[in-house]
């Protein structure tokens, strides 16, 4: 019993330390992003745009392809059930609402967590073990401002954009299935999509995408700054960043879905 309590207590303390470190990094990043520019400390837009290209633009093909396939799968599964009631017309509504409210932002976040969140951890972790971050601080340069804020901005800007692309590709995937298999015309598909979607569906997904982007940036950068033990530590941090990011993304998704459900 003592061993069990010690295990639980040790892990609870580790969790509290992790959340404390994550909160500390988040407050610093928020300061350098939203407060410092009004005090003459300009944002490093060159670095931010570079990160937007790496984390956002270069992710468009994989996000689009996965979302297209998910849209086709949603159409197949929806038609399998709805055709029993002669209601295959509503497959479009099923695909559209599912993609915009839930699957679009979630799929995008998981892909970006595995692709870019791990890259953040690996890059900063390598800089940490090679003492480049210490050298940056020794020169009087703030590591959060120069290394975290560009990635923070990149996620804030690119995650909603990628989510919209994911939504469109998922809906298009469902439309392709309907046109080819359900004998619907493309005009009928467009009309059904227009009738089924409202701005609230799209906006809730975009709000989620912003939160997911912040989670990916914060966890990836924090894991990179926390690396110890050389190359092995970099590998562990990279793995941890993906696992923890996906867990927090799913957790945040549950919370926001419940809020949007009960709020209206």
DRENPA-3360 file (N, C-alpha, C; in nm, 2 decimals, always signed):
BEGIN
1 = XXXXXXXX = +0.08/-0.12/+0.00/+0.00/+0.00/+0.00/+0.09/+0.13/+0.00 ~ +0.19/+0.12/+0.08/+0.28/+0.23/+0.09/+0.35/+0.26/-0.05 ~ +0.38/+0.15/-0.12/+0.44/+0.17/-0.25/+0.35/+0.23/-0.35 ~ +0.22/+0.19/-0.34/+0.12/+0.25/-0.43/+0.10/+0.40/-0.41 ~ +0.09/+0.43/-0.28/+0.07/+0.57/-0.24/+0.20/+0.66/-0.29 ~ +0.31/+0.60/-0.27/+0.44/+0.67/-0.31/+0.44/+0.69/-0.46 ~ +0.39/+0.59/-0.53/+0.39/+0.60/-0.68/+0.29/+0.71/-0.72 ~ +0.17/+0.71/-0.66/+0.07/+0.81/-0.69/+0.12/+0.95/-0.66;
9 = XXXXXXXX = +0.18/+0.96/-0.54/+0.23/+1.09/-0.50/+0.34/+1.14/-0.58 ~ +0.43/+1.05/-0.62/+0.54/+1.09/-0.71/+0.50/+1.14/-0.84 ~ +0.40/+1.07/-0.90/+0.35/+1.11/-1.03/+0.27/+1.23/-1.02 ~ +0.19/+1.25/-0.91/+0.12/+1.37/-0.90/+0.21/+1.50/-0.89 ~ +0.32/+1.48/-0.81/+0.41/+1.59/-0.80/+0.48/+1.62/-0.94 ~ +0.51/+1.51/-1.01/+0.57/+1.53/-1.14/+0.47/+1.61/-1.24 ~ +0.34/+1.57/-1.23/+0.24/+1.64/-1.31/+0.23/+1.79/-1.27 ~ +0.23/+1.82/-1.14/+0.22/+1.95/-1.10/+0.34/+2.03/-1.14;
17 = XXXXXXXX = +0.46/+1.97/-1.13/+0.59/+2.04/-1.18/+0.58/+2.07/-1.33 ~ +0.53/+1.97/-1.40/+0.52/+1.99/-1.55/+0.42/+2.10/-1.58 ~ +0.30/+2.10/-1.52/+0.20/+2.20/-1.55/+0.26/+2.34/-1.51 ~ +0.33/+2.34/-1.40/+0.39/+2.47/-1.35/+0.49/+2.52/-1.45 ~ +0.58/+2.44/-1.50/+0.67/+2.48/-1.60/+0.60/+2.52/-1.73 ~ +0.50/+2.45/-1.77/+0.43/+2.48/-1.89/+0.36/+2.62/-1.88 ~ +0.30/+2.64/-1.76/+0.24/+2.77/-1.73/+0.34/+2.88/-1.74 ~ +0.46/+2.86/-1.68/+0.56/+2.96/-1.67/+0.60/+3.00/-1.82;
25 = XXXXXXXX = +0.62/+2.90/-1.90/+0.66/+2.92/-2.04/+0.55/+2.99/-2.11 ~ +0.43/+2.96/-2.09/+0.31/+3.02/-2.15/+0.30/+3.17/-2.12 ~ +0.32/+3.20/-1.99/+0.31/+3.34/-1.96/+0.42/+3.42/-2.02 ~ +0.54/+3.37/-2.03/+0.65/+3.44/-2.09/+0.63/+3.46/-2.24 ~ +0.58/+3.35/-2.30/+0.55/+3.36/-2.45/+0.44/+3.46/-2.47 ~ +0.34/+3.46/-2.39/+0.23/+3.56/-2.41/+0.27/+3.70/-2.39 ~ +0.36/+3.72/-2.29/+0.42/+3.86/-2.27/+0.49/+3.91/-2.39 ~ +0.59/+3.82/-2.44/+0.67/+3.87/-2.55/+0.59/+3.88/-2.68;
33 = XXXXXXXX = +0.47/+3.81/-2.69/+0.39/+3.82/-2.81/+0.29/+3.93/-2.81 ~ +0.22/+3.96/-2.69/+0.11/+4.05/-2.69/+0.14/+4.18/-2.61 ~ +0.24/+4.18/-2.52/+0.27/+4.29/-2.44/+0.40/+4.37/-2.48 ~ +0.50/+4.29/-2.49/+0.63/+4.35/-2.53/+0.63/+4.44/-2.65 ~ +0.56/+4.40/-2.76/+0.56/+4.49/-2.88/+0.51/+4.63/-2.85 ~ +0.43/+4.65/-2.75/+0.38/+4.79/-2.71/+0.48/+4.86/-2.63 ~ +0.59/+4.80/-2.59/+0.70/+4.86/-2.52/+0.83/+4.87/-2.60 ~ +0.81/+4.87/-2.73/+0.93/+4.88/-2.82/+1.00/+4.76/-2.86;
41 = XXXXXXXX = +0.96/+4.64/-2.81/+1.02/+4.51/-2.84/+0.95/+4.45/-2.96 ~ +1.00/+4.47/-3.08/+0.93/+4.42/-3.19/+0.93/+4.27/-3.20 ~ +0.83/+4.22/-3.27/+0.82/+4.08/-3.29/+0.92/+4.04/-3.40 ~ +0.97/+3.92/-3.40/+1.06/+3.87/-3.50/+0.98/+3.80/-3.61 ~ +0.92/+3.89/-3.70/+0.83/+3.84/-3.80/+0.90/+3.76/-3.90 ~ +1.03/+3.79/-3.93/+1.10/+3.70/-4.02/+1.11/+3.56/-3.98 ~ +1.14/+3.54/-3.85/+1.15/+3.40/-3.80/+1.01/+3.34/-3.79 ~ +0.91/+3.42/-3.76/+0.77/+3.37/-3.75/+0.72/+3.32/-3.89;
49 = XXXXXXXX = +0.75/+3.40/-3.99/+0.71/+3.36/-4.13/+0.78/+3.23/-4.17 ~ +0.91/+3.22/-4.13/+0.98/+3.10/-4.16/+0.92/+2.98/-4.10 ~ +0.87/+3.00/-3.97/+0.81/+2.89/-3.90/+0.67/+2.86/-3.96 ~ +0.60/+2.96/-4.01/+0.47/+2.94/-4.07/+0.48/+2.86/-4.20 ~ +0.59/+2.88/-4.27/+0.61/+2.80/-4.39/+0.64/+2.66/-4.35 ~ +0.73/+2.64/-4.26/+0.77/+2.50/-4.22/+0.65/+2.43/-4.15 ~ +0.58/+2.49/-4.06/+0.48/+2.42/-3.99/+0.34/+2.42/-4.06 ~ +0.32/+2.53/-4.14/+0.19/+2.54/-4.20/+0.18/+2.51/-4.35;
57 = XXXXXXXX = +0.25/+2.59/-4.43/+0.24/+2.57/-4.57/+0.29/+2.43/-4.61 ~ +0.40/+2.38/-4.55/+0.45/+2.25/-4.59/+0.36/+2.14/-4.54 ~ +0.27/+2.17/-4.45/+0.18/+2.07/-4.40/+0.05/+2.05/-4.48 ~ +0.03/+2.15/-4.57/-0.10/+2.15/-4.65/-0.12/+2.01/-4.72 ~ -0.02/+1.96/-4.79/-0.05/+1.83/-4.87/-0.10/+1.72/-4.78 ~ -0.03/+1.69/-4.67/-0.06/+1.58/-4.59/-0.20/+1.60/-4.51 ~ -0.22/+1.73/-4.47/-0.35/+1.76/-4.40/-0.46/+1.74/-4.50 ~ -0.44/+1.79/-4.63/-0.55/+1.78/-4.73/-0.58/+1.64/-4.77;
65 = XXXXXXXX = -0.47/+1.56/-4.78/-0.49/+1.42/-4.83/-0.57/+1.34/-4.72 ~ -0.52/+1.35/-4.59/-0.58/+1.28/-4.48/-0.73/+1.32/-4.47 ~ -0.76/+1.45/-4.47/-0.89/+1.50/-4.46/-0.98/+1.45/-4.57 ~ -0.93/+1.45/-4.69/-1.01/+1.39/-4.81/-1.05/+1.25/-4.78 ~ -0.96/+1.17/-4.74/-0.99/+1.03/-4.71/-1.09/+1.01/-4.59 ~ -1.07/+1.10/-4.49/-1.17/+1.09/-4.38/-1.31/+1.13/-4.43 ~ -1.31/+1.23/-4.51/-1.44/+1.27/-4.57/-1.51/+1.16/-4.65 ~ -1.43/+1.09/-4.72/-1.49/+0.97/-4.80/-1.53/+0.86/-4.70;
73 = XXXXXXXX = -1.45/+0.84/-4.60/-1.49/+0.74/-4.50/-1.62/+0.78/-4.43 ~ -1.63/+0.90/-4.39/-1.76/+0.95/-4.33/-1.88/+0.93/-4.42 ~ -1.86/+0.96/-4.55/-1.97/+0.94/-4.64/-2.01/+0.80/-4.65 ~ -1.91/+0.71/-4.66/-1.94/+0.57/-4.67/-2.01/+0.52/-4.54 ~ -1.97/+0.55/-4.42/-2.03/+0.51/-4.30/-2.17/+0.57/-4.28 ~ -2.18/+0.70/-4.32/-2.31/+0.77/-4.31/-2.41/+0.71/-4.40 ~ -2.37/+0.68/-4.52/-2.46/+0.62/-4.62/-2.50/+0.48/-4.58 ~ -2.41/+0.41/-4.52/-2.44/+0.27/-4.48/-2.56/+0.27/-4.38;
81 = XXXXXXXX = -2.57/+0.37/-4.29/-2.68/+0.37/-4.20/-2.80/+0.44/-4.25 ~ -2.78/+0.56/-4.32/-2.89/+0.64/-4.36/-2.97/+0.58/-4.48 ~ -2.90/+0.50/-4.56/-2.98/+0.44/-4.67/-3.08/+0.34/-4.63 ~ -3.07/+0.29/-4.50/-3.18/+0.20/-4.45/-3.31/+0.28/-4.43 ~ -3.30/+0.41/-4.42/-3.42/+0.50/-4.39/-3.45/+0.58/-4.52 ~ -3.38/+0.56/-4.63/-3.40/+0.64/-4.75/-3.36/+0.78/-4.73 ~ -3.26/+0.81/-4.65/-3.22/+0.95/-4.61/-3.08/+0.98/-4.65 ~ -3.04/+0.92/-4.77/-2.90/+0.94/-4.81/-2.87/+1.09/-4.84;
89 = XXXXXXXX = -2.98/+1.17/-4.86/-2.96/+1.31/-4.89/-2.88/+1.38/-4.77 ~ -2.90/+1.33/-4.65/-2.85/+1.39/-4.53/-2.70/+1.35/-4.50 ~ -2.65/+1.26/-4.59/-2.50/+1.23/-4.58/-2.42/+1.36/-4.58 ~ -2.46/+1.45/-4.67/-2.39/+1.58/-4.68/-2.38/+1.65/-4.55 ~ -2.50/+1.66/-4.49/-2.50/+1.73/-4.36/-2.42/+1.66/-4.25 ~ -2.42/+1.53/-4.25/-2.34/+1.45/-4.16/-2.19/+1.48/-4.18 ~ -2.14/+1.48/-4.30/-2.00/+1.50/-4.33/-1.97/+1.64/-4.30 ~ -2.05/+1.74/-4.35/-2.02/+1.88/-4.33/-2.01/+1.92/-4.18;
97 = XXXXXXXX = -2.11/+1.88/-4.10/-2.11/+1.92/-3.96/-2.00/+1.85/-3.89 ~ -1.98/+1.72/-3.91/-1.87/+1.65/-3.85/-1.73/+1.70/-3.87 ~ -1.71/+1.74/-4.00/-1.58/+1.79/-4.03/-1.55/+1.93/-3.97 ~ -1.65/+2.02/-3.98/-1.63/+2.16/-3.94/-1.63/+2.17/-3.79 ~ -1.71/+2.10/-3.72/-1.72/+2.11/-3.57/-1.62/+2.03/-3.50 ~ -1.58/+1.91/-3.56/-1.50/+1.82/-3.48/-1.38/+1.76/-3.55 ~ -1.40/+1.69/-3.66/-1.29/+1.62/-3.72/-1.19/+1.71/-3.79 ~ -1.23/+1.81/-3.85/-1.14/+1.90/-3.92/-1.03/+1.96/-3.82;
105 = XXXXXXXX = -1.07/+2.03/-3.72/-0.97/+2.08/-3.62/-0.89/+1.96/-3.55 ~ -0.96/+1.85/-3.52/-0.89/+1.75/-3.45/-0.79/+1.68/-3.54 ~ -0.82/+1.64/-3.66/-0.73/+1.58/-3.75/-0.61/+1.67/-3.77 ~ -0.64/+1.79/-3.80/-0.53/+1.89/-3.83/-0.43/+1.90/-3.71 ~ -0.49/+1.91/-3.59/-0.41/+1.92/-3.47/-0.32/+1.80/-3.45 ~ -0.37/+1.68/-3.47/-0.30/+1.56/-3.45/-0.18/+1.55/-3.55 ~ -0.21/+1.58/-3.67/-0.11/+1.58/-3.78/+0.00/+1.68/-3.74 ~ -0.04/+1.80/-3.71/+0.06/+1.90/-3.68/+0.14/+1.87/-3.55;
113 = XXXXXXXX = +0.07/+1.81/-3.45/+0.15/+1.77/-3.33/+0.25/+1.67/-3.37 ~ +0.22/+1.57/-3.45/+0.32/+1.47/-3.49/+0.43/+1.52/-3.58 ~ +0.39/+1.62/-3.67/+0.48/+1.67/-3.77/+0.56/+1.79/-3.72 ~ +0.50/+1.89/-3.66/+0.56/+2.02/-3.62/+0.59/+2.02/-3.47 ~ +0.50/+1.97/-3.39/+0.53/+1.97/-3.25/+0.66/+1.90/-3.21 ~ +0.67/+1.78/-3.28/+0.79/+1.70/-3.25/+0.92/+1.77/-3.31 ~ +0.90/+1.85/-3.42/+1.01/+1.92/-3.47/+1.06/+2.03/-3.38 ~ +0.96/+2.10/-3.32/+0.99/+2.20/-3.22/+1.08/+2.15/-3.11;
121 = XXXXXXXX = +1.03/+2.03/-3.05/+1.10/+1.97/-2.94/+1.24/+1.93/-2.98 ~ +1.25/+1.87/-3.10/+1.38/+1.82/-3.15/+1.48/+1.93/-3.18 ~ +1.43/+2.04/-3.24/+1.52/+2.15/-3.27/+1.57/+2.22/-3.14 ~ +1.47/+2.25/-3.05/+1.51/+2.32/-2.93/+1.59/+2.23/-2.84 ~ +1.56/+2.10/-2.84/+1.63/+2.00/-2.76/+1.78/+1.99/-2.81 ~ +1.80/+1.99/-2.94/+1.93/+1.99/-2.99/+2.01/+2.11/-2.95 ~ +1.95/+2.23/-2.96/+2.01/+2.35/-2.92/+2.04/+2.35/-2.77 ~ +1.96/+2.29/-2.69/+1.98/+2.28/-2.55/+2.10/+2.20/-2.52;
129 = XXXXXXXX = +2.11/+2.08/-2.58/+2.23/+1.99/-2.54/+2.36/+2.04/-2.60 ~ +2.35/+2.12/-2.71/+2.47/+2.17/-2.77/+2.51/+2.31/-2.71 ~ +2.43/+2.35/-2.61/+2.45/+2.47/-2.53/+2.43/+2.60/-2.61 ~ +2.36/+2.59/-2.72/+2.33/+2.71/-2.80/+2.24/+2.80/-2.73 ~ +2.14/+2.75/-2.65/+2.05/+2.83/-2.58/+2.12/+2.90/-2.47 ~ +2.22/+2.84/-2.40/+2.30/+2.90/-2.30/+2.38/+3.02/-2.36 ~ +2.43/+2.99/-2.48/+2.51/+3.10/-2.55/+2.42/+3.22/-2.58 ~ +2.30/+3.19/-2.62/+2.20/+3.29/-2.65/+2.18/+3.38/-2.53;
137 = XXXXXXXX = +2.15/+3.31/-2.42/+2.13/+3.39/-2.29/+2.25/+3.46/-2.25 ~ +2.37/+3.41/-2.27/+2.49/+3.47/-2.23/+2.52/+3.60/-2.31 ~ +2.46/+3.61/-2.43/+2.48/+3.73/-2.52/+2.37/+3.83/-2.48 ~ +2.29/+3.80/-2.38/+2.18/+3.89/-2.34/+2.06/+3.89/-2.42 ~ +2.04/+3.78/-2.50/+1.92/+3.76/-2.58/+1.82/+3.67/-2.51 ~ +1.69/+3.71/-2.51/+1.59/+3.62/-2.44/+1.56/+3.50/-2.53 ~ +1.58/+3.38/-2.47/+1.55/+3.26/-2.55/+1.40/+3.25/-2.59 ~ +1.32/+3.29/-2.50/+1.17/+3.27/-2.53/+1.13/+3.37/-2.64;
145 = XXXXXXXX = +1.18/+3.49/-2.64/+1.15/+3.58/-2.75/+1.20/+3.54/-2.88 ~ +1.32/+3.48/-2.89/+1.38/+3.45/-3.01/+1.35/+3.31/-3.06 ~ +1.31/+3.22/-2.97/+1.29/+3.08/-3.01/+1.15/+3.03/-3.00 ~ +1.08/+3.08/-2.90/+0.94/+3.03/-2.87/+0.84/+3.12/-2.94 ~ +0.85/+3.25/-2.93/+0.75/+3.34/-2.99/+0.72/+3.32/-3.14 ~ +0.83/+3.30/-3.22/+0.80/+3.27/-3.37/+0.72/+3.15/-3.39 ~ +0.74/+3.04/-3.31/+0.66/+2.92/-3.32/+0.52/+2.94/-3.27 ~ +0.51/+3.02/-3.16/+0.38/+3.05/-3.10/+0.30/+3.12/-3.21;
153 = XXXXXXXX = +0.35/+3.23/-3.27/+0.28/+3.30/-3.37/+0.25/+3.21/-3.49 ~ +0.34/+3.13/-3.53/+0.31/+3.04/-3.65/+0.19/+2.95/-3.62 ~ +0.18/+2.90/-3.50/+0.07/+2.81/-3.47/-0.06/+2.89/-3.46 ~ -0.06/+3.01/-3.41/-0.18/+3.10/-3.40/-0.23/+3.13/-3.54 ~ -0.14/+3.16/-3.63/-0.19/+3.20/-3.76/-0.22/+3.08/-3.85 ~ -0.14/+2.97/-3.85/-0.16/+2.87/-3.95/-0.26/+2.76/-3.91 ~ -0.28/+2.74/-3.78/-0.38/+2.63/-3.74/-0.52/+2.66/-3.79 ~ -0.57/+2.78/-3.78/-0.71/+2.81/-3.84/-0.71/+2.79/-3.99;
161 = XXXXXXXX = -0.60/+2.83/-4.05/-0.59/+2.82/-4.20/-0.59/+2.67/-4.24 ~ -0.51/+2.59/-4.17/-0.50/+2.45/-4.20/-0.64/+2.38/-4.17 ~ -0.70/+2.43/-4.07/-0.83/+2.37/-4.03/-0.94/+2.40/-4.14 ~ -0.94/+2.52/-4.19/-1.03/+2.55/-4.30/-1.00/+2.46/-4.42 ~ -0.88/+2.44/-4.45/-0.84/+2.35/-4.56/-0.89/+2.21/-4.54 ~ -0.87/+2.17/-4.41/-0.91/+2.03/-4.37/-1.06/+2.02/-4.39 ~ -1.14/+2.12/-4.34/-1.28/+2.12/-4.35/-1.32/+2.11/-4.50 ~ -1.26/+2.19/-4.59/-1.30/+2.19/-4.73/-1.27/+2.05/-4.79;
169 = XXXXXXXX = -1.15/+2.00/-4.76/-1.11/+1.87/-4.82/-1.20/+1.76/-4.77 ~ -1.23/+1.76/-4.65/-1.32/+1.66/-4.59/-1.46/+1.66/-4.65 ~ -1.52/+1.78/-4.67/-1.65/+1.80/-4.73/-1.64/+1.75/-4.88 ~ -1.53/+1.79/-4.94/-1.51/+1.75/-5.08/-1.50/+1.60/-5.09 ~ -1.44/+1.53/-5.00/-1.43/+1.38/-5.00/-1.57/+1.32/-4.99 ~ -1.65/+1.38/-4.90/-1.79/+1.33/-4.89/-1.87/+1.35/-5.02 ~ -1.84/+1.47/-5.08/-1.91/+1.50/-5.20/-1.87/+1.41/-5.32 ~ -1.75/+1.38/-5.33/-1.70/+1.28/-5.43/-1.77/+1.15/-5.42;
177 = XXXXXXXX = -1.78/+1.10/-5.29/-1.85/+0.97/-5.27/-2.00/+0.98/-5.31 ~ -2.06/+1.09/-5.27/-2.21/+1.11/-5.30/-2.23/+1.11/-5.45 ~ -2.15/+1.19/-5.52/-2.17/+1.20/-5.67/-2.14/+1.07/-5.74 ~ -2.04/+0.99/-5.69/-2.01/+0.87/-5.76/-2.10/+0.75/-5.72 ~ -2.14/+0.75/-5.60/-2.21/+0.63/-5.55/-2.36/+0.65/-5.52 ~ -2.40/+0.77/-5.49/-2.54/+0.80/-5.44/-2.62/+0.86/-5.55 ~ -2.57/+0.87/-5.67/-2.64/+0.93/-5.78/-2.69/+1.07/-5.76 ~ -2.61/+1.15/-5.68/-2.64/+1.29/-5.66/-2.56/+1.37/-5.76;
185 = XXXXXXXX = -2.61/+1.49/-5.80/-2.53/+1.58/-5.88/-2.45/+1.67/-5.79 ~ -2.35/+1.73/-5.85/-2.26/+1.82/-5.78/-2.34/+1.94/-5.73 ~ -2.44/+1.98/-5.81/-2.52/+2.09/-5.76/-2.60/+2.06/-5.64 ~ -2.66/+1.94/-5.64/-2.73/+1.89/-5.52/-2.64/+1.89/-5.40 ~ -2.52/+1.84/-5.42/-2.42/+1.83/-5.31/-2.39/+1.97/-5.25 ~ -2.37/+2.07/-5.34/-2.35/+2.21/-5.30/-2.47/+2.27/-5.22 ~ -2.58/+2.24/-5.27/-2.71/+2.29/-5.21/-2.73/+2.23/-5.07 ~ -2.70/+2.10/-5.06/-2.72/+2.03/-4.93/-2.62/+2.08/-4.83;
193 = XXXXXXXX = -2.49/+2.11/-4.88/-2.39/+2.16/-4.79/-2.43/+2.30/-4.74 ~ -2.47/+2.38/-4.83/-2.51/+2.52/-4.79/-2.63/+2.52/-4.69 ~ -2.72/+2.43/-4.71/-2.84/+2.42/-4.62/-2.80/+2.36/-4.48 ~ -2.70/+2.28/-4.48/-2.67/+2.21/-4.35/-2.57/+2.28/-4.26 ~ -2.49/+2.37/-4.32/-2.39/+2.43/-4.24/-2.43/+2.57/-4.20 ~ -2.40/+2.61/-4.08/-2.42/+2.75/-4.03/-2.28/+2.80/-3.98 ~ -2.27/+2.93/-3.97/-2.14/+2.99/-3.93/-2.10/+2.94/-3.79 ~ -2.19/+2.91/-3.71/-2.15/+2.86/-3.57/-2.07/+2.73/-3.58;
201 = XXXXXXXX = -2.11/+2.64/-3.68/-2.03/+2.52/-3.70/-1.89/+2.55/-3.73 ~ -1.87/+2.64/-3.82/-1.73/+2.67/-3.86/-1.65/+2.74/-3.75 ~ -1.72/+2.84/-3.69/-1.65/+2.92/-3.59/-1.60/+2.83/-3.47 ~ -1.69/+2.73/-3.43/-1.65/+2.65/-3.31/-1.52/+2.57/-3.35 ~ -1.51/+2.52/-3.47/-1.39/+2.45/-3.51/-1.27/+2.54/-3.51 ~ -1.29/+2.66/-3.55/-1.17/+2.75/-3.56/-1.13/+2.79/-3.42 ~ -1.22/+2.81/-3.33/-1.18/+2.83/-3.19/-1.10/+2.72/-3.13 ~ -1.15/+2.60/-3.16/-1.07/+2.48/-3.11/-0.93/+2.48/-3.18;
209 = XXXXXXXX = -0.92/+2.51/-3.30/-0.79/+2.50/-3.37/-0.69/+2.60/-3.31 ~ -0.74/+2.72/-3.26/-0.65/+2.81/-3.20/-0.59/+2.75/-3.07 ~ -0.68/+2.69/-2.99/-0.64/+2.63/-2.86/-0.55/+2.51/-2.89 ~ -0.58/+2.43/-2.99/-0.49/+2.32/-3.02/-0.35/+2.37/-3.07 ~ -0.35/+2.47/-3.14/-0.22/+2.53/-3.19/-0.14/+2.58/-3.08 ~ -0.20/+2.64/-2.98/-0.12/+2.69/-2.86/-0.07/+2.57/-2.78 ~ -0.15/+2.46/-2.77/-0.10/+2.35/-2.70/+0.02/+2.29/-2.76 ~ +0.01/+2.27/-2.90/+0.12/+2.21/-2.97/+0.25/+2.29/-2.95;
217 = XXXXXXXX = +0.24/+2.43/-2.97/+0.36/+2.51/-2.96/+0.41/+2.51/-2.82 ~ +0.33/+2.52/-2.72/+0.38/+2.52/-2.58/+0.44/+2.39/-2.53 ~ +0.38/+2.28/-2.56/+0.43/+2.15/-2.52/+0.56/+2.12/-2.60 ~ +0.56/+2.15/-2.73/+0.68/+2.12/-2.81/+0.80/+2.20/-2.76 ~ +0.78/+2.33/-2.74/+0.89/+2.42/-2.69/+0.93/+2.38/-2.55 ~ +0.84/+2.35/-2.46/+0.87/+2.32/-2.32/+0.95/+2.19/-2.32 ~ +0.91/+2.09/-2.40/+0.99/+1.97/-2.40/+1.13/+1.99/-2.45 ~ +1.14/+2.08/-2.55/+1.27/+2.11/-2.60/+1.36/+2.18/-2.50;
225 = XXXXXXXX = +1.31/+2.27/-2.43/+1.38/+2.34/-2.32/+1.42/+2.25/-2.20 ~ +1.34/+2.14/-2.19/+1.36/+2.05/-2.07/+1.45/+1.93/-2.10 ~ +1.51/+1.93/-2.22/+1.60/+1.81/-2.26/+1.72/+1.80/-2.17 ~ +1.75/+1.68/-2.13/+1.87/+1.65/-2.06/+1.93/+1.52/-2.11 ~ +2.06/+1.50/-2.11/+2.12/+1.37/-2.14/+2.16/+1.35/-2.28 ~ +2.18/+1.46/-2.36/+2.23/+1.44/-2.49/+2.13/+1.39/-2.59 ~ +2.17/+1.31/-2.69/+2.09/+1.27/-2.80/+1.97/+1.18/-2.75 ~ +1.99/+1.10/-2.65/+1.89/+1.02/-2.59/+1.78/+1.11/-2.54;
233 = XXXXXXXX = +1.82/+1.21/-2.47/+1.72/+1.31/-2.41/+1.64/+1.38/-2.52 ~ +1.70/+1.41/-2.63/+1.63/+1.47/-2.74/+1.52/+1.37/-2.80 ~ +1.56/+1.25/-2.81/+1.46/+1.15/-2.86/+1.34/+1.13/-2.76 ~ +1.37/+1.13/-2.63/+1.26/+1.12/-2.53/+1.17/+1.24/-2.54 ~ +1.23/+1.36/-2.55/+1.15/+1.48/-2.55/+1.06/+1.49/-2.68 ~ +1.12/+1.44/-2.79/+1.04/+1.44/-2.91/+0.92/+1.35/-2.90 ~ +0.94/+1.23/-2.84/+0.83/+1.14/-2.82/+0.73/+1.19/-2.72 ~ +0.78/+1.25/-2.61/+0.69/+1.30/-2.51/+0.61/+1.42/-2.56;
241 = XXXXXXXX = +0.67/+1.50/-2.65/+0.59/+1.62/-2.70/+0.47/+1.57/-2.78 ~ +0.49/+1.47/-2.86/+0.38/+1.42/-2.94/+0.27/+1.36/-2.85 ~ +0.31/+1.27/-2.76/+0.21/+1.20/-2.68/+0.14/+1.30/-2.59 ~ +0.21/+1.39/-2.52/+0.14/+1.49/-2.43/+0.06/+1.58/-2.51 ~ +0.10/+1.63/-2.63/+0.02/+1.72/-2.71/-0.11/+1.66/-2.75 ~ -0.11/+1.53/-2.80/-0.23/+1.46/-2.84/-0.32/+1.44/-2.72 ~ -0.27/+1.41/-2.61/-0.35/+1.39/-2.49/-0.42/+1.52/-2.45 ~ -0.34/+1.63/-2.45/-0.40/+1.76/-2.41/-0.50/+1.81/-2.52;
249 = XXXXXXXX = -0.47/+1.78/-2.64/-0.56/+1.82/-2.75/-0.70/+1.75/-2.73 ~ -0.69/+1.62/-2.71/-0.82/+1.54/-2.69/-0.89/+1.59/-2.56 ~ -0.82/+1.62/-2.46/-0.88/+1.67/-2.33/-0.94/+1.81/-2.36 ~ -0.87/+1.90/-2.42/-0.93/+2.03/-2.46/-1.05/+2.02/-2.55 ~ -1.05/+1.92/-2.64/-1.16/+1.90/-2.73/-1.28/+1.86/-2.65 ~ -1.27/+1.77/-2.56/-1.38/+1.73/-2.47/-1.44/+1.85/-2.40 ~ -1.36/+1.93/-2.34/-1.40/+2.05/-2.27/-1.48/+2.15/-2.36 ~ -1.42/+2.18/-2.47/-1.48/+2.28/-2.56/-1.60/+2.23/-2.63;
257 = XXXXXXXX = -1.60/+2.10/-2.66/-1.73/+2.04/-2.72/-1.84/+2.05/-2.62 ~ -1.81/+2.02/-2.49/-1.91/+2.03/-2.39/-1.96/+2.17/-2.37 ~ -1.87/+2.27/-2.37/-1.90/+2.41/-2.36/-2.00/+2.45/-2.47 ~ -1.96/+2.42/-2.60/-2.04/+2.46/-2.71/-2.17/+2.39/-2.71 ~ -2.17/+2.27/-2.66/-2.30/+2.19/-2.66/-2.40/+2.26/-2.56 ~ -2.35/+2.29/-2.44/-2.44/+2.34/-2.34/-2.47/+2.49/-2.36 ~ -2.38/+2.56/-2.43/-2.40/+2.70/-2.46/-2.49/+2.73/-2.58 ~ -2.51/+2.62/-2.65/-2.60/+2.66/-2.76/-2.60/+2.59/-2.89;
% end
